[in-house]
Amino acid sequence: FKIIYIAPMKALAAEVTEKFSRALGRVGLKVRELSGDMQLTRAEVRETQVIVTTPEKWDVISRKHVGGGITGEVTGLVSLL
């Protein structure tokens, strides 16, 4: 499963990622940031359950969805926002 958390700003995305990582890491969930500053590899996307992103980055990711690559792996799993 994947949870996409959309933070309004990059600075807040970094803060939320840190807080969620501490809290959810205790139960074995991985949290990572996906923003203009932080990119994820295909392997990182697969092993991450919570992706914290910005509206701008999510717009780019969701519009580029063509079924392949990291974009397809992220957006192909999202069925409801």
N, C-alpha and C positions, 0 to 999 in steps of 0.2 A: 504494500500500500504506500501511497504518497500523500502527504498533506502539504498543500501550498499555502504559505502565510504571506500575504502581501502587505509589507510595511510601507508607509507613505514616503519615507526618505531613506537614503543610503545609511546615514548615521544611525537611524532607528533600526534598520535591518541588522546592522552589526550588533547593536545592543540586544535586540530580541534574540538573535542567534546565540549570543553568549548566555543569556538567561535561560533560554529553552534547552541549550546543551547541558547546562548544569542540572536542571530539573529533570529532563527526560533521559539524560544519560544514565541516571540511576536505574531506569527500567530497561535499559538496553537500546534506546532509540537514538539514531544519529540525526543530528541537525546540522545543516550547512547553509551558507549564504550563497545566493546566486544573484549577483548585481553587476553593474558596469565594471566594478573593481575586482570582483571575485568570479572566476570561471570554474566550472566543474568538469571533470573528465567523465567519460561514459561510465567507468567503474565507480566513481564517486556518486553519480546519479543513481546507479543500481543499488548501492549500499545505504543510501540516505532515505530516511522515512519522512523527515520534515525539511522542506526547502523554503527558506525565507528569501523573498525577493522584493523588488520594487515594482510599482505599476509600469514604469517605463520598460524595465527588463522583461516583465511578463508579457507586455504588448509585443515586443520584438520576438520573444520565444514563441508565443502563440500564433503570430502571423506567419512565421517561417515554417510552421509544422507541415511537413510533406511526407511524414511517415518514417523518416530515417534520421540517423545521428542522434545526438543528445536531445535536440529539439523534439524529435519524434518520441524518444523515450520518456521525456517529461510530459509533454502535452497529450500523448497517446494514452496515458494512464489517468488523466483527469476527466471525470465524467460529470462532475457537478462542482460549481464554485459558489 
